[in-house]
């Protein structure tokens, strides 16, 4: 790896009304290195990306690219300088082919004519270089998440990028997709392309990083060579405290069965039965596509069941819609908080009170009561926000997740279904979410938790049920048998 600097930030200051994000911030990237940025939600990572990509202009400081100070960096000029930003959400044309996406706005040809054969040939070459099985003729909307991310990287490569910024690229990837992407990143770096990589998945960081910069509250805590850094030190730098308490859960008194489902079929789920007791956390494990979310949707009435029964406190209930579920004190914290858990363009107030409207005695909203309720949960949940009037789109991921929880707590629920409750949030926010879940259990409520995070699943669950191909294939109820090997074996079919 060369020591030649390709990008530098010096003395950066960036403020927004009422808050200073960066003050005197320095950062640099070398040619052909993978430089990972780690920090909690709200640490300033998104603001940093936008300053690097030209979306934001610093109040003070210098941006230097290949030794040249850049005064007015815009998204367009950043791309012209070879800086490409690849965000967590896909930015592709789903109805177009792969090669059409690769060359959109950058077509090969002469004059007003484009050369389709040349574009297809170039697309084949780049996809082969990236060791992708994707065809130039594939329709992008039909590709998997990992394949679409490969297309975005191929597009950046064709544009002769010198610096690629990848923001949480593997958030919804399978293990295989993640491994393939990490291999692509190593290959790009070997070609002299500089990679700025942002991820909450620390195992990825240790697999690909040459250097790691930790930021916290807009300050650079440290920059490490990867060989000089341990995971424990990294997390301690990110959260500002020791990690000895992480992945530990206080016990709760387990009582009677609160929720029971028998022979549930529908939405891709076949003959699923489960029960959960007061004070108990039932974990649901399985590979991506095993039917875990589909089961949660069936239980909550999001999707109709074909057969099966549901009972709450021993009484059979007919849950046909989410409204029926809410009225029966059920809560569903969905996997995708931004699109199915929140109204991003609305305030903390509206998002907090919306579900509790199903239980009000009057059809009219009372603004003063709504404000009081929102303020109560903002304080109780320690939501970091300038005010309850703030739109939730401007909150960090961890604080958005807290607003989702506040929405359900306001309904006074008893049965909580958490689908990937800590996906995309930092280790500090995870700890707070675990504490909240534990408090629910100690109050005698019950929790069903779907998670792909194996340490989380093992540490938090009293029992674990494993799904495969839409079926519950195993129940692990002895604490000494709840381990990664057993869960994985059942998940992939290694145990009978």
C-alpha positions in Angstrom: 0.0 0.0 0.0 1.3 3.4 -0.9 1.5 6.3 1.5 0.5 8.9 -1.0 -2.4 11.0 0.3 -5.2 11.4 -2.2 -7.7 13.3 0.1 -7.3 15.5 3.1 -9.6 17.4 5.4 -7.9 20.0 7.6 -9.5 22.0 10.4 -13.0 21.3 9.3 -15.9 23.0 11.2 -19.5 22.4 10.3 -22.5 23.7 12.2 -26.3 23.6 11.9 -28.8 25.8 13.7 -28.3 25.1 17.4 -25.6 22.4 17.0 -21.9 22.2 16.0 -21.2 18.8 14.5 -17.4 19.3 13.7 -14.9 21.7 15.0 -11.2 21.4 14.0 -11.7 18.0 12.4 -8.8 16.4 10.4 -9.0 13.3 8.2 -7.0 11.8 5.3 -7.1 8.9 2.9 -4.2 7.3 1.1 -4.2 6.0 -2.4 -5.3 2.4 -2.7 -6.2 2.0 1.0 -9.4 0.9 2.7 -10.1 3.5 5.4 -13.0 2.6 7.7 -14.9 5.2 9.7 -16.6 3.9 12.9 -18.8 5.8 15.3 -22.2 5.7 17.0 -25.3 7.0 15.3 -25.2 10.7 15.7 -21.3 10.8 15.8 -21.2 12.8 12.6 -20.5 10.1 10.0 -23.4 11.2 7.6 -22.3 14.8 7.8 -18.7 13.8 7.0 -19.8 11.8 4.0 -21.8 14.8 2.7 -18.8 17.1 3.1 -16.6 14.6 1.2 -19.2 14.2 -1.6 -20.0 17.9 -2.0 -23.5 17.9 -0.6 -22.4 20.0 2.4 -19.9 22.9 2.5 -17.8 23.3 5.6 -18.0 26.5 7.6 -14.2 26.5 8.0 -11.3 24.3 6.9 -9.8 22.9 3.8 -10.7 20.0 1.5 -7.6 18.9 -0.5 -7.9 16.3 -3.3 -4.7 15.1 -4.9 -2.7 18.0 -3.4 -5.1 20.6 -4.7 -7.3 22.7 -2.4 -10.9 22.6 -3.6 -12.9 25.7 -2.7 -16.4 24.9 -4.1 -17.1 21.2 -4.1 -20.5 20.2 -5.4 -21.9 16.6 -5.9 -21.2 17.1 -9.6 -17.7 18.4 -9.3 -16.9 15.7 -6.7 -17.9 13.0 -9.3 -15.8 14.8 -11.9 -12.8 14.7 -9.5 -13.4 10.9 -9.1 -15.3 10.8 -5.8 -18.3 8.4 -5.9 -20.6 7.9 -3.0 -22.6 4.6 -2.7 -25.3 4.9 -0.1 -27.1 2.1 1.8 -30.2 2.6 -0.3 -29.9 1.6 -3.9 -29.7 4.4 -6.5 -30.5 2.6 -9.7 -33.2 2.5 -12.4 -35.0 -0.8 -11.5 -36.8 -1.1 -14.9 -33.6 -0.8 -17.0 -31.0 -3.4 -17.7 -27.7 -3.6 -15.9 -25.7 -2.1 -18.8 -28.2 0.7 -19.2 -27.7 1.5 -15.5 -24.0 1.4 -15.8 -23.9 3.9 -18.6 -26.9 6.1 -17.8 -25.7 9.7 -18.5 -22.3 8.4 -19.5 -23.1 6.5 -22.8 -20.4 5.3 -25.2 -20.8 6.6 -28.7 -20.2 9.4 -31.1 -22.4 12.5 -31.5 -26.1 11.8 -31.0 -25.6 8.0 -31.5 -24.7 5.5 -28.8 -23.0 2.2 -29.3 -24.9 -0.5 -27.6 -22.4 -3.3 -28.5 -19.5 -1.3 -26.9 -21.4 -0.6 -23.7 -22.4 -4.3 -23.4 -18.8 -5.3 -24.0 -17.4 -2.9 -21.4 -20.1 -4.0 -18.9 -19.1 -7.6 -19.4 -15.5 -6.7 -18.8 -16.2 -4.8 -15.6 -18.6 -7.4 -14.2 -16.0 -10.1 -14.9 -13.3 -8.0 -13.1 -15.6 -7.8 -10.1 -16.2 -11.6 -10.3 -20.0 -11.1 -10.6 -22.4 -13.5 -12.2 -24.7 -10.6 -13.2 -25.5 -10.3 -16.9 -25.5 -6.9 -18.7 -28.9 -7.9 -19.9 -30.5 -8.5 -16.5 -33.2 -6.2 -15.4 -31.9 -4.4 -12.3 -35.2 -4.6 -10.4 -35.0 -8.4 -10.5 -31.6 -8.6 -8.9 -30.9 -9.3 -5.2 -29.7 -6.6 -2.9 -26.0 -7.7 -3.1 -26.2 -7.9 -6.9 -27.6 -4.4 -7.1 -24.8 -3.1 -4.9 -22.3 -4.7 -7.3 -24.0 -2.9 -10.2 -23.5 0.4 -8.3 -19.9 -0.3 -7.7 -19.4 -1.3 -11.3 -21.0 2.0 -12.4 -18.5 3.9 -10.2 -15.6 1.9 -11.6 -16.6 2.6 -15.2 -16.7 6.3 -14.2 -13.0 6.0 -13.3 -13.5 6.7 -9.6 -10.4 7.4 -7.6 -12.2 7.4 -4.2 -15.3 5.3 -3.4 -17.3 6.1 -0.3 -19.5 3.2 0.8 -22.1 3.9 3.5 -23.4 0.8 5.3 -23.5 -1.2 2.1 -24.2 -4.6 3.7 -27.1 -3.5 6.0 -29.6 -6.0 4.3 -27.1 -8.5 2.9 -26.8 -12.2 3.4 -23.5 -13.6 4.7 -22.6 -14.7 1.2 -23.4 -11.3 -0.4 -21.4 -9.6 2.3 -18.3 -11.8 1.7 -18.6 -11.1 -2.1 -18.7 -7.4 -1.5 -15.7 -7.4 0.8 -13.7 -9.3 -1.8 -14.7 -6.7 -4.4 -13.5 -3.9 -2.1 -10.1 -5.6 -1.7 -9.8 -6.0 -5.4 -10.7 -2.3 -6.0 -8.1 -1.2 -3.5 -5.5 -3.4 -5.1 -6.1 -1.4 -8.3 -5.2 1.8 -6.5 -8.8 3.0 -5.8 -9.2 4.5 -2.3 -12.1 3.2 -0.3 -13.8 5.0 2.6 -16.0 2.4 4.3 -18.6 3.0 6.9 -20.2 0.1 8.8 -21.7 -0.9 12.1 -20.5 -4.5 11.4 -17.1 -4.5 13.1 -16.2 -8.0 11.8 -16.3 -6.4 8.3 -14.0 -3.6 9.5 -11.4 -6.1 10.7 -11.5 -8.1 7.5 -10.9 -5.2 5.0 -9.5 -2.1 6.8 -6.0 -0.8 6.4 -6.8 2.0 8.8 -9.7 2.9 11.0 -10.8 6.3 12.2 -13.1 6.5 15.2 -15.3 9.6 15.6 -17.5 10.4 18.5 -19.7 13.6 18.9 -18.0 15.2 15.9 -14.5 14.6 17.3 -11.8 12.4 15.9 -11.0 10.1 18.8 -8.2 8.2 17.0 -6.9 6.8 13.8 -5.4 3.3 14.0 -3.5 0.9 11.7 -5.7 -2.1 11.8 -3.0 -4.4 13.2 -2.8 -2.1 16.2 -6.5 -2.2 17.0 -8.7 -4.7 18.9 -12.5 -4.9 18.8 -12.7 -4.1 22.5 -10.6 -0.9 22.0 -12.7 0.1 18.9 -16.0 -0.2 20.7 -14.6 1.6 23.8 -13.5 4.5 21.6 -16.9 4.6 19.9 -19.0 4.7 23.0 -16.6 6.3 25.5 -16.9 3.5 28.0 -15.9 -0.2 28.5 -17.9 -2.9 26.8 -17.9 -5.4 29.6 -21.7 -5.0 30.1 -22.6 -5.5 26.4 -24.6 -8.6 25.5 -25.6 -9.3 29.0 -29.2 -9.4 30.2 -30.7 -9.3 33.7 -33.2 -12.1 34.4 -37.0 -11.7 34.7 -39.6 -13.8 36.4 -41.2 -16.1 33.8 -44.9 -16.7 34.4 -48.0 -17.9 32.6 -48.4 -18.2 28.8 -49.6 -14.8 27.4 -49.5 -15.4 23.7 -50.0 -18.6 21.8 -50.2 -19.4 18.1 -51.2 -22.9 16.7 -50.8 -24.3 13.3 -50.3 -20.9 11.5 -50.2 -21.2 7.7 -50.0 -18.5 5.1 -47.7 -15.8 3.7 -45.1 -18.5 3.0 -45.3 -19.9 6.5 -46.4 -23.5 7.0 -47.9 -25.0 10.2 -46.1 -22.8 12.7 -46.9 -23.1 16.4 -45.3 -21.2 19.3 -46.0 -19.7 22.7 -44.4 -17.1 24.9 -44.8 -16.4 28.6 -44.8 -13.3 30.7 -41.3 -12.2 31.4 -39.9 -14.4 28.6 -38.0 -13.5 25.4 -38.5 -15.9 22.6 -35.9 -15.6 19.9 -36.6 -16.5 16.3 -33.5 -17.6 14.3 -33.0 -18.6 10.7 -31.3 -17.6 7.5 -32.5 -14.7 5.3 -35.6 -16.0 3.5 -36.4 -18.6 6.1 -39.8 -17.0 6.9 -39.1 -15.2 10.1 -40.6 -11.8 9.1 -43.4 -13.5 7.2 -44.3 -15.3 10.5 -44.3 -12.0 12.4 -46.6 -10.4 9.7 -49.0 -13.4 10.0 -49.1 -13.0 13.8 -49.8 -9.3 13.7 -52.4 -9.5 11.0 -50.4 -7.7 8.3 -50.9 -10.7 6.0 -54.0 -13.0 6.1 -53.6 -16.5 7.5 -55.0 -19.6 5.7 -55.3 -21.7 8.9 -54.4 -21.5 12.5 -55.5 -19.9 15.8 -54.2 -17.2 18.1 -54.8 -17.0 21.8 -54.0 -14.2 24.3 -54.2 -15.0 28.0 -56.0 -18.2 27.2 -58.7 -16.6 25.1 -58.9 -17.2 21.3 -58.6 -13.9 19.3 -59.3 -13.2 15.7 -56.5 -11.0 14.5 -57.3 -10.1 10.9 -55.7 -6.7 10.7 -53.0 -4.7 12.5 -55.8 -2.7 14.1 -57.1 -5.9 15.7 -53.6 -6.7 16.9 -53.1 -3.3 18.5 -56.5 -3.4 20.2 -55.3 -6.7 21.8 -52.2 -5.1 23.1 -49.8 -6.4 20.5 -46.9 -4.3 19.2 -44.8 -4.9 16.1 -41.4 -3.2 15.8 -40.7 -3.8 12.1 -37.3 -4.5 10.5 -37.5 -1.4 8.3 -38.1 1.4 10.7 -37.8 4.1 8.1 -40.5 2.9 5.7 -42.8 0.8 7.8 -42.2 2.0 11.3 -42.1 5.8 11.0 -43.6 8.7 9.1 -40.3 10.4 8.3 -41.7 13.7 7.2 -43.7 14.1 10.4 -42.7 15.2 13.9 -41.7 13.2 16.9 -45.1 14.1 18.4 -47.1 12.6 15.5 -45.0 9.5 15.3 -45.3 8.9 19.1 -49.0 9.2 19.4 -50.2 7.7 16.1 -50.7 4.1 17.2 -52.4 5.1 20.5 -55.1 6.9 18.5 -56.7 3.4 18.1 -57.6 3.5 21.7 -58.8 7.0 22.2 -62.4 7.6 23.3 -62.9 10.6 21.0 -62.2 10.8 17.2 -60.6 14.3 17.8 -56.9 14.8 18.5 -56.1 17.0 21.5 -52.8 18.7 20.6 -51.8 19.6 24.2 -52.2 15.9 25.3 -50.2 14.7 22.3 -47.3 17.1 23.2 -47.4 16.0 26.8 -47.3 12.3 25.8 -44.5 12.8 23.3 -42.4 14.8 25.8 -43.0 12.0 28.4 -41.5 9.3 26.1 -38.7 11.5 24.8 -37.6 12.0 28.4 -38.1 8.4 29.4 -36.4 7.0 26.3 -33.6 9.6 26.3 -34.4 10.5 22.6 -31.8 13.1 21.5 -33.8 15.7 19.6 -34.0 19.5 19.7 -37.7 19.3 20.4 -40.7 17.0 20.0 -41.6 19.1 16.9 -38.5 17.8 15.1 -39.1 15.7 12.0 -37.9 12.2 12.7 -36.0 12.1 9.3 -33.4 14.3 11.0 -32.8 12.0 13.9 -30.0 9.5 14.1 -30.8 5.8 13.5 -30.7 4.9 17.2 -33.0 7.8 18.1 -35.4 6.9 15.3 -35.6 3.4 16.7 -36.4 4.9 20.1 -39.3 6.8 18.6 -40.6 3.6 17.1 -40.5 2.0 20.6 -42.2 5.1 22.1 -45.0 4.8 19.6 -45.7 1.3 20.8 -45.2 2.0 24.5 -47.8 4.7 24.2 -50.4 2.0 23.4 -49.7 0.2 26.7 -49.0 -3.1 24.9 -48.2 -6.4 26.5 -46.9 -8.5 23.6 -43.9 -7.1 21.7 -42.6 -8.5 18.4 -39.2 -7.1 17.5 -37.9 -7.8 14.0 -34.2 -7.0 13.8 -34.4 -4.4 16.6 -30.8 -3.3 16.4 -30.1 -3.5 12.7 -28.2 -0.4 11.5 -27.7 1.2 14.9 -24.5 1.6 16.8 -23.3 -0.4 19.8 -24.2 2.3 22.3 -27.8 2.5 21.1 -27.9 -1.3 21.0 -27.2 -1.4 24.7 -30.0 1.0 25.4 -32.4 -1.1 23.3 -31.5 -4.2 25.3 -32.1 -2.4 28.5 -35.5 -1.3 27.3 -36.4 -4.9 26.3 -35.2 -6.2 29.7 -37.4 -3.7 31.5 -40.4 -4.8 29.4 -39.8 -8.4 30.6 -39.3 -7.4 34.2 -42.8 -5.7 33.9 -44.3 -9.1 33.1 -44.7 -8.4 29.3 -43.5 -10.9 26.7 -41.2 -10.4 23.7 -40.7 -12.3 20.4 -37.4 -11.2 18.9 -36.3 -12.0 15.3 -32.6 -11.4 14.9 -29.7 -12.2 12.5 -27.2 -11.0 15.1 -26.1 -14.3 16.7 -24.5 -12.8 19.9 -27.6 -10.7 20.4 -29.9 -13.7 19.9 -27.9 -16.0 22.2 -27.5 -13.4 25.0 -31.1 -12.1 25.0 -33.2 -15.2 24.5 -34.7 -17.5 27.1 -35.7 -19.9 24.3 -34.9 -19.9 20.6 -37.0 -21.3 17.8 -35.3 -21.9 14.4 -37.0 -21.4 11.1 -36.1 -22.9 7.7 -38.1 -22.7 4.4 -41.2 -21.3 6.2 -41.3 -23.9 8.9 -40.2 -24.0 12.6 -37.7 -26.8 12.5 -36.3 -26.7 16.1 -36.8 -25.3 19.6 -33.7 -24.8 21.8 -34.8 -24.3 25.4 -31.8 -25.3 27.4 -29.5 -22.4 28.0 -26.4 -24.5 27.7 -27.6 -25.6 24.2 -28.3 -22.1 23.0 -25.1 -21.6 21.0 -24.0 -20.4 17.6 -23.2 -23.9 16.3 -26.6 -25.4 17.2 -28.5 -22.4 15.8 -26.6 -22.5 12.5 -26.9 -26.2 12.1 -30.7 -26.1 12.4 -30.8 -23.0 10.2 -29.0 -24.6 7.3 -30.3 -28.1 7.8 -27.3 -29.7 9.5 -29.4 -31.1 12.4 -32.4 -33.4 12.2 
